[in-house]
Each structure stands twice: as C-alpha cells, then as structure tokens.
Amino acid sequence: MRRHDLLVLGAGTGNALLDDRFASLDVALVSEGPFGGTCLNAGCIPSKMLAATADVADAVRGSARHDVDARLDGVRWRAVQERVFGRLDADSREGEQGRRDSEFVTVHRGRARFTGERRVRVDTEDGPLDLAADRIVIAAGGRPVVPPVVADCGLPYETSDTVMRLAAPPRHLVVLGGGYIAAELAHVFHAMGSRITVVEQRDRLLEQQDESVAEAFTEAVRGRWDLRLGRELTGVAGSPGALRLTLDDGAELTADTLLVAVGRRPNSDRLALEKAAVEVREDGRIEVDDRLRTSAEGVWALGDIATPVPLKHVANREAEIVAHNLLHPDDPRTMSYRAVPSAVFTRPQIAQVGLTEQEARSQGLDYAVGIRRYEDVAYGWALEDTTGFCKVLADRADGRLLGAHLLGPQAATLVQPLVVAMTAGMTARALAEQPLWIHPALTEVVENALRELG
C-alpha cells in the first residue's frame, strides 16, 4: 500500500484544487473519467458553445424582425462538433498530461472505493491498487439519472453525457424532463433542425425558476416545441432509430432519439463511503460542514457529490475553500451559499439569484416586487424584444434584495450587479441610485426594476 500526504478523488474541480501551493506534498489524483470532469467534457462548456451556435442560427432565422433579409442554408453539425470537441478534448488530454508531468502529483486511472479510514482501492487496468493518505478530498462528481422505464427497455437512449456527440442531429428528438439541461439541449437541437417534443411531469417547464419566469418561458417555447406537460413516460418500445414512446394518457410518440434529462445524482453510491465512516444524506450528497469537512477525520468533499447547489462556479469556490483549509488548518474559511446565481442558456436566456417569489411567499416574508420589461427601455426597443423582463424582490422593512430573476437576451450578464449587491448587503434603493447606469444599455432594465420597488 502506497501512502500519500493528500489524495484527491476526481479530476474535474478536484484537479483544479491542486496548484503550486501543494508542491511540497506528495499528492495522488485518482480519476475514472476524462480530465476536466463534467463541465469540460459533457456539461457547461460544450453545451454553451453549442448554445452560442444555436443563437447564431436563430438570429439568422429571425433577421426579418430587424428588416434584414437573410437565409439560413444550414448548420454544418460535424464541423461544429469538431470546433467544440476538437478544442475541449485536447484541453482534457493536455490537462491530464500536465498532471502526469508534475513533480508532486501522481495520477492513477480507475474507479476508486474506500476500504477503510483514509484508505482507497483503485481498480486500474493493471489490477487493484491500494492507497492511503493523511488527508483525502472527495470530488467524484455526479451522473445523469435514468428512470427504470428507460434503463430497462433495452433500447438506446441519450443523456447529456452523450447527446452532444451524436453523428447527426436527430430528426425527431423527444426530451424527457423539463429542467435546465432539458431546456438548453432542446434549444440546441431545435436550432440544428431537429423536431423537438418535451415530456415533463409538471405543468410548466423550469418549475424551479421563479413562477413568472417558468410561466413566460413555457409560453415562449410552446410554438417551437411540442410540449407534453403533466405527462409521464410509461413505455419505450420499437427499435433503434424508430422508437415508440407511450405516455400515461395513452398517447404514443415516434422518434429516432430519446434524450433523458430528468436530473443528476451524486456518485457517492460508487465509493463504499460507509467503510470510511463518511455520512451521506438521503439524496445521496455527502454530508459536509461549512468548512466542507465530512464526518470522517481528514476527509473533505466538494462539487456535485456534496454541494447543495451543483453548479461549476459553486464548485470552484468550494475548491478555494478546501485548498485554503488544507493548507491553513488554524485559519479556516467557511463556504456561504447565500447569493448563488445561475443561468439557463436557452432562448430566451434566463438568470436568477436568491429567492423566487413562491419561496418568499411560502416563508411568510413581507416583500415588494419590481418588474420592468425589456420593451420598456431603449435597448429593448433596439432588440425588438417583447417578452423579456427583470423581476426583483426586496424586503419591505429594510430594502434588502431577496431575489432577482431575468428572462431575455444577456440575462446571464445582467444578473451580475444584483449578485454583487446581494453579496455586499446593499439595499435595492442604494443599488438603483448610487451607481450610474449606462444609457441606453440593457442594464437599464435592471435599474428600472429596482426603482419600481419604490
């Protein structure tokens, strides 16, 4: 059994944790999947590169709105894939090689599982390898959830891990699920020419968003996608490329491709954590405290396997916290999830931070709401946008921002001043009145929503 000072499980954000501050340590890095993790290989980055391409295609299709005569002759899917994955696959390979060339990191390839207190066995191509370490960081990520009706059908299906690497866009793509992954990938493939049907158990898409956003988004895409809301998939039959999907109302859909996007789950069940006395929540997340320590001495966890907010920018901050606490145990830092922003890169784009209105209502808060539409400001006129809006929530008593929600172009950028204000504890009035807001930039929709609060 080889012993290390530090053992990191996972080469996504876990790999990013290791910088030159750890050069005096003997570090081992274990990974089963490609370097860069989900974000680089099958998540944030490739999906947004494809979404940006979809936005260009949609802009051409909608050019008449700006009195521009343009025609989309087609999207060169294989060329798009080569541009996206040619770069990202190279980054992944280079990331691994960089670690292998490191003087203080040893890379082990294979699936890891605990065999005891800070002891791990790695199933490598050359056989089992037993490792021990003084300290361990678990950053082993998560994976798509596949319901039994699909997993047991014996027919091919796609997930977010695989669908972006299809040889050609589907003719008819049925998307099972109505969350942000489903919305983004439906947007991508619709722009590439696929017919899209979305099957979602709830009555609206993006149900976890603010109710105003979820309702507006559902209506915005209803004319582009075939929506089967309030429905469940009960059967999958047919043959590869000719699927027959049965819904709980008896409806039958025929499609060449099924994309399962009903959520993700932590990979905690693959690590034999009970042998290391690492406690796990009912939802599969590893239990950690605000310093990101697990219940086991000398073991930390971060990212999708532990976080309450499985987003890459959250994982990056968690990695900063863990790195500091490993190196400075007498001066620990804590992780805060008080103002975590997120975005959905679909059409229309969506961003949010803080409480939704339904959450504020359910908590019994006394809050005010300010809403301004894109069409109320000059740059909204320039965009010819009639659906976008900014919605802000503030505490009536002290004016603190409670939440903010945007739907429309540049939403993921426009939300950032609201994130900063919430993080710094600024009131809505202070944010509206103290900084100067550029006219006629689209940021005026944020300013005016804040002023709407009074």
GIQUISUL-V320680 format. One record per residue. RES is the residue in three letters. PHI is phi in degrees with one decimal (NA if undefined). PSI is psi in degrees with one decimal (NA if undefined). Layout:
res/phi/psi
RES/PHI/PSI
RES/PHI/PSI
//
This chain:
res/phi/psi
MET/NA/125.8
ARG/-90.6/137.0
ARG/-107.8/138.7
HIS/-123.0/161.0
ASP/-71.4/-39.4
LEU/-141.9/134.3
LEU/-122.4/127.0
VAL/-114.9/125.2
LEU/-101.5/107.2
GLY/120.0/132.0
ALA/-110.6/23.4
GLY/-91.7/-107.9
THR/-67.0/-25.0
GLY/-59.9/-38.7
ASN/-67.6/-39.2
ALA/-64.6/-22.5
LEU/-60.9/-32.7
LEU/-90.2/102.2
ASP/-115.6/-169.8
ASP/-66.4/-13.5
ARG/-64.5/-20.3
PHE/-96.3/9.7
ALA/-64.9/-21.3
SER/-83.6/-2.9
LEU/-103.8/158.1
ASP/-94.1/108.1
VAL/-113.6/138.3
ALA/-116.0/139.1
LEU/-122.6/121.7
VAL/-113.1/130.9
SER/-147.2/137.7
GLU/-91.4/-37.5
GLY/-96.7/-177.7
PRO/-67.5/152.3
PHE/-66.7/143.5
GLY/101.7/-15.8
GLY/64.0/-161.6
THR/-60.6/-43.3
CYS/-56.9/-49.2
LEU/-76.4/-34.7
ASN/-100.5/-30.2
ALA/-149.5/15.8
GLY/-135.1/-116.4
CYS/-48.5/-54.0
ILE/-75.5/-53.4
PRO/-63.1/-37.5
SER/-65.5/-36.0
LYS/-76.5/-32.8
MET/-64.3/-38.8
LEU/-71.4/-37.5
ALA/-64.6/-37.4
ALA/-63.9/-38.6
THR/-64.5/-41.7
ALA/-62.1/-37.8
ASP/-62.3/-39.7
VAL/-63.6/-46.4
ALA/-61.0/-42.8
ASP/-66.7/-34.6
ALA/-64.4/-38.7
VAL/-65.7/-45.2
ARG/-60.6/-31.7
GLY/-100.5/17.2
SER/-65.1/-24.8
ALA/-61.7/-24.3
ARG/-60.3/-27.1
HIS/-106.4/20.8
ASP/60.5/34.3
VAL/-111.1/127.7
ASP/-92.1/104.4
ALA/-137.7/152.9
ARG/-133.6/135.0
LEU/-91.2/113.3
ASP/-80.8/-18.8
GLY/150.8/168.5
VAL/-116.2/127.2
ARG/-84.5/86.2
TRP/-56.3/-46.6
ARG/-65.5/-35.8
ALA/-67.9/-38.9
VAL/-60.8/-47.6
GLN/-59.5/-42.4
GLU/-63.0/-40.2
ARG/-64.5/-42.6
VAL/-75.0/-59.2
PHE/-82.7/-21.4
GLY/-59.7/-38.5
ARG/-77.2/-46.7
LEU/-71.7/-39.7
ASP/-63.3/-37.2
ALA/-65.7/-41.6
ASP/-60.5/-40.3
SER/-64.3/-46.3
ARG/-63.1/-42.8
GLU/-66.4/-35.7
GLY/-62.7/-41.9
GLU/-67.3/-44.7
GLN/-63.2/-37.5
GLY/-60.4/-39.2
ARG/-70.1/-38.8
ARG/-64.9/-29.6
ASP/-82.3/-7.9
SER/-67.3/147.0
GLU/-83.2/-13.7
PHE/-121.2/-1.5
VAL/-117.0/130.9
THR/-108.2/127.0
VAL/-98.0/130.1
HIS/-120.7/127.7
ARG/-98.9/127.3
GLY/148.6/175.3
ARG/-87.4/132.4
ALA/-104.0/149.8
ARG/-150.0/147.0
PHE/-74.0/143.8
THR/-118.4/-6.5
GLY/175.5/-166.3
GLU/-66.9/112.7
ARG/52.2/38.8
ARG/-128.1/137.6
VAL/-137.4/141.9
ARG/-111.7/131.8
VAL/-111.1/122.6
ASP/-85.1/97.0
THR/-97.4/171.9
GLU/-61.9/-26.4
ASP/-94.0/6.5
GLY/114.3/177.1
PRO/-68.6/142.6
LEU/-127.7/124.4
ASP/-100.0/129.9
LEU/-127.8/152.3
ALA/-135.5/154.3
ALA/-150.9/152.7
ASP/-68.5/-36.5
ARG/-139.4/146.8
ILE/-132.8/138.9
VAL/-116.4/122.7
ILE/-97.5/115.5
ALA/-139.0/51.4
ALA/-89.9/8.4
GLY/70.5/-156.6
GLY/-145.2/-173.6
ARG/-151.8/161.1
PRO/-64.8/143.9
VAL/-83.8/133.3
VAL/-123.2/113.9
PRO/-66.0/153.2
PRO/-55.0/-35.7
VAL/-59.8/-27.1
VAL/-94.1/-47.5
ALA/-59.1/-32.3
ASP/-97.9/4.9
CYS/-79.8/-18.8
GLY/78.7/5.6
LEU/-112.9/155.6
PRO/-69.2/147.6
TYR/-148.4/164.7
GLU/-115.9/156.1
THR/-127.8/179.7
SER/-62.4/-21.0
ASP/-71.4/-22.8
THR/-122.0/-28.4
VAL/-65.9/-30.1
MET/-72.4/-10.2
ARG/-106.5/14.2
LEU/-59.3/146.4
ALA/-66.6/-26.8
ALA/-151.6/152.7
PRO/-61.3/140.2
PRO/-61.9/152.6
ARG/-72.2/-46.7
HIS/-134.4/112.0
LEU/-103.6/119.3
VAL/-95.5/123.2
VAL/-104.1/118.3
LEU/-93.7/109.8
GLY/125.7/153.9
GLY/-132.7/24.1
GLY/-90.4/-163.8
TYR/-70.0/-34.7
ILE/-66.6/-43.6
ALA/-60.1/-44.5
ALA/-65.3/-43.5
GLU/-65.9/-44.0
LEU/-73.9/-32.0
ALA/-62.6/-41.9
HIS/-59.5/-46.5
VAL/-59.1/-52.6
PHE/-76.1/-27.2
HIS/-63.4/-42.6
ALA/-66.3/-27.4
MET/-81.8/-3.2
GLY/109.8/1.0
SER/-77.9/145.2
ARG/-79.1/134.5
ILE/-117.8/129.0
THR/-122.5/129.5
VAL/-111.3/126.5
VAL/-110.3/117.1
GLU/-136.5/134.0
GLN/-66.1/-32.0
ARG/-86.2/170.4
ASP/-85.4/-8.4
ARG/-138.2/155.9
LEU/-78.9/158.3
LEU/50.0/48.3
GLU/-61.9/-23.1
GLN/-80.0/-9.9
GLN/-75.4/171.9
ASP/-55.9/144.3
GLU/-58.5/-34.8
SER/-66.5/-39.6
VAL/-69.1/-46.5
ALA/-59.1/-42.8
GLU/-66.8/-45.3
ALA/-66.6/-40.2
PHE/-66.0/-43.6
THR/-58.0/-43.2
GLU/-69.7/-33.6
ALA/-65.7/-34.6
VAL/-97.2/-5.6
ARG/-59.9/-32.8
GLY/-79.8/-14.5
ARG/-101.9/-34.9
TRP/-114.5/150.3
ASP/-83.3/109.6
LEU/-98.5/125.0
ARG/-114.2/84.4
LEU/-93.2/151.3
GLY/68.7/24.0
ARG/-122.7/151.6
GLU/-120.1/147.6
LEU/-82.9/124.4
THR/-113.3/-13.6
GLY/-160.4/146.1
VAL/-130.6/122.3
ALA/-140.3/-171.3
GLY/98.6/-143.6
SER/-144.0/165.5
PRO/-55.1/127.5
GLY/84.5/-7.7
ALA/-141.9/69.7
LEU/-84.8/146.4
ARG/-119.8/116.4
LEU/-111.3/125.0
THR/-104.5/134.1
LEU/-102.6/167.7
ASP/-70.0/-11.9
ASP/-94.6/7.8
GLY/90.4/-7.9
ALA/-66.9/147.0
GLU/-123.3/130.6
LEU/-110.9/141.3
THR/-112.0/135.4
ALA/-155.5/156.2
ASP/-87.7/-20.9
THR/-141.5/137.4
LEU/-115.9/123.9
LEU/-106.0/122.0
VAL/-96.7/115.3
ALA/-139.0/60.8
VAL/-100.9/5.1
GLY/135.9/177.5
ARG/-129.3/159.1
ARG/-132.8/151.0
PRO/-67.3/152.7
ASN/-85.6/19.5
SER/-61.6/-29.0
ASP/-72.2/-6.6
ARG/-99.0/1.8
LEU/-110.7/0.8
ALA/51.5/48.8
LEU/-64.9/-24.7
GLU/-61.5/-27.3
LYS/-74.6/-14.7
ALA/-108.6/5.5
ALA/61.3/35.0
VAL/-95.8/117.7
GLU/-79.6/145.4
VAL/-126.8/139.8
ARG/-74.0/168.7
GLU/-60.7/-31.4
ASP/-84.3/4.7
GLY/96.0/-8.9
ARG/-75.1/141.3
ILE/-69.2/134.4
GLU/-74.2/125.1
VAL/-133.3/158.0
ASP/-92.6/-171.9
ASP/-73.0/-7.6
ARG/-96.5/1.9
LEU/69.9/27.4
ARG/-86.9/140.7
THR/-84.7/-177.7
SER/-71.7/-14.0
ALA/-94.9/135.0
GLU/-58.8/129.3
GLY/79.2/14.0
VAL/-125.3/127.4
TRP/-114.5/162.7
ALA/-145.5/146.9
LEU/-153.4/167.4
GLY/77.8/-161.0
ASP/-59.1/-21.4
ILE/-78.7/-11.8
ALA/-137.7/-29.6
THR/-71.5/147.6
PRO/-76.0/-13.3
VAL/-129.1/91.5
PRO/-77.6/74.8
LEU/-128.2/148.1
LYS/-63.0/-41.2
HIS/-67.0/-27.8
VAL/-70.0/-45.6
ALA/-60.2/-38.6
ASN/-61.7/-42.7
ARG/-67.0/-39.1
GLU/-60.5/-38.5
ALA/-63.7/-38.3
GLU/-62.7/-41.5
ILE/-65.1/-47.5
VAL/-63.8/-43.9
ALA/-58.5/-46.9
HIS/-60.9/-44.8
ASN/-69.8/-30.0
LEU/-66.8/-39.4
LEU/-87.2/-24.4
HIS/-132.4/66.0
PRO/-61.7/-20.9
ASP/-89.0/-3.8
ASP/-136.0/62.6
PRO/-71.6/151.8
ARG/-111.0/156.6
THR/-118.0/156.6
MET/-98.5/133.7
SER/-117.2/138.4
TYR/-116.1/30.1
ARG/-71.5/-37.9
ALA/-135.2/75.6
VAL/-98.4/115.7
PRO/-85.4/158.6
SER/-149.9/162.2
ALA/-143.4/153.7
VAL/-121.4/117.1
PHE/-92.9/70.0
THR/-122.0/-166.0
ARG/-126.1/112.3
PRO/-77.3/153.2
GLN/-69.4/153.3
ILE/-136.0/144.1
ALA/-147.3/153.1
GLN/-153.9/159.1
VAL/-152.6/143.6
GLY/78.6/-155.9
LEU/-76.8/144.8
THR/-80.5/165.8
GLU/-65.3/-37.1
GLN/-66.7/-31.5
GLU/-70.5/-43.2
ALA/-61.3/-39.9
ARG/-66.6/-44.0
SER/-67.5/-25.6
GLN/-85.4/-1.2
GLY/72.1/24.5
LEU/-76.7/149.1
ASP/-94.6/103.1
TYR/-130.6/157.7
ALA/-112.2/153.3
VAL/-122.2/132.6
GLY/-121.3/129.8
ILE/-131.9/132.3
ARG/-134.3/140.9
ARG/-94.8/153.2
TYR/-56.3/-37.5
GLU/-70.2/-5.0
ASP/-87.0/-9.6
VAL/-122.0/160.1
ALA/-61.9/-40.9
TYR/-73.3/-24.6
GLY/-63.1/-36.6
TRP/-62.8/-42.4
ALA/-61.6/-36.3
LEU/-80.2/-10.6
GLU/56.1/39.1
ASP/-95.4/124.4
THR/-116.8/4.9
THR/-117.9/-21.9
GLY/-73.8/153.9
PHE/-159.6/161.3
CYS/-119.5/132.8
LYS/-127.3/127.6
VAL/-124.2/147.4
LEU/-119.9/136.7
ALA/-140.1/150.1
ASP/-69.6/127.2
ARG/-64.9/-30.7
ALA/-74.4/-47.3
ASP/-119.8/-1.3
GLY/79.5/3.5
ARG/-64.8/140.2
LEU/-70.1/131.9
LEU/-103.7/-30.6
GLY/-170.8/159.6
ALA/-148.1/143.3
HIS/-144.4/130.4
LEU/-127.7/142.4
LEU/-133.7/120.3
GLY/142.0/179.7
PRO/-55.4/141.3
GLN/64.8/17.6
ALA/-56.6/-41.4
ALA/-65.2/-24.4
THR/-88.8/-41.2
LEU/-63.1/-27.4
VAL/-72.4/-18.4
GLN/-63.0/-41.8
PRO/-61.0/-29.7
LEU/-71.1/-35.1
VAL/-64.5/-45.3
VAL/-61.1/-44.1
ALA/-62.4/-43.4
MET/-65.9/-38.8
THR/-65.7/-39.3
ALA/-85.0/-7.7
GLY/79.1/19.6
MET/-69.2/148.4
THR/-80.8/163.6
ALA/-62.3/-39.7
ARG/-64.6/-42.9
ALA/-62.8/-41.1
LEU/-66.8/-37.1
ALA/-71.4/-37.3
GLU/-104.2/-22.1
GLN/-83.4/-52.2
PRO/-77.7/155.9
LEU/-85.7/135.2
TRP/-106.0/127.1
ILE/-64.0/131.7
HIS/-107.5/133.8
PRO/-105.0/52.0
ALA/-68.5/160.3
LEU/-67.8/-16.0
THR/-61.1/-17.3
GLU/-61.6/-24.3
VAL/-67.7/-32.1
VAL/-70.8/-48.4
GLU/-55.5/-46.9
ASN/-69.7/-33.1
ALA/-64.5/-38.9
LEU/-64.3/-41.6
ARG/-68.1/-25.3
GLU/-64.1/-22.8
LEU/-69.1/-20.4
GLY/84.9/NA
//
